[in-house]
Amino acid sequence: MADRSAVVARIDALLKTVSSPNFQAYYVGEPVQIPTKAVIAFWYVGDEPYEAAPKTLSNVMVTERFRIRAYFPVVASPTIKKNVDLAIWNTVRNVKAALTGDSNLSELVTDLDMDDAAVDYFQWSSGAVNRIVTFDLLIHDLEVETITP
């Protein structure tokens, strides 16, 4: 069974190795205030059965899902818009490289995968808007619970 606090700490540490774009803040959990600079956050969104491996009678196998989202301020300047698109592209490539480069999170989990990235706009309840890129980190844990006879 994975040490859950160590898994969260490792994901956080790997995200902080990403140097492009230059995130101004890193959050474990969704941001509680509107980001005015580029920030990145991740949070746990649930689990699902791990279907890729054969079933065993001794372990429960699951995939834990974490949402990763980067937020970028929306500014009317064409130059800044172009820079935001480049920052989003860099986010996708560099975050995925950082996480898949340690695909067992320092031997805390069996393996991981990442969903495709989705780029969109996010409107806060205040009406403020951020450009976002979102993807899910899928952590495979083949020994999450031991089944005892």
C-alpha angles and dihedrals in degrees: 000000000000121000096244097201090050091050091053091046091050093050089049091049093049093049089052090058090067106103100177117087099028103233114206094206140015120208132195096207131017117311113261095203132047110271113234092180131038110290136167129211139177134193141172115264104175147280138271136187115281103238102175097078131061114266119253133198093226106054141039108227120204143166114227115208125215122183116222117195132174119200125207126185117248112235127176096228113110091216093052091047089054090048091050091053090052090047090052092050090048089049093055096047098039099042091048091048092050094050099040089046086070098035095169094042093240091318093305094119137023098247144316141224133190130221122228116279121254121201120203146132122273121205118203121214088256090061095252115137132214130186108234141191116201134186136155127241110215113205115196116209112180094183104043093134131012115225112217122204 
